[in-house]
Amino acid sequence: MHVLHERPVLISLCDPTIGEAEKKALCDVIDSQWLTMGDRVAEFEKAFAGLHDMDDAVAEKDRGVRSSFLTDTAKRWHKAVGK
């Protein structure tokens, strides 16, 4: 039998480093039924803002039109408040 297309050899660029704590955190989010909003997102936004010396941050999952809108809005806000 002649094989037209062989499956390419895949080379792992990095192994996932997901431990039990990360698995539990994922399960907690799934069990809460708040996959895109909720307490965990608010905690992430607060931690991210603090890491960057900002008062607030917005978690965004899409790099499309909404991201452009948020970027433009943030620029206008910073200009308005002088930051």
Secondary structure by P-SEA (a helix, b strand, c coil): ccccccccbbbbcccccccaaaaaaaaaaaaaccccccaaaaaaaaaaaaaacccbbbbbccccaaaaaaaaaaaaaaaaacc
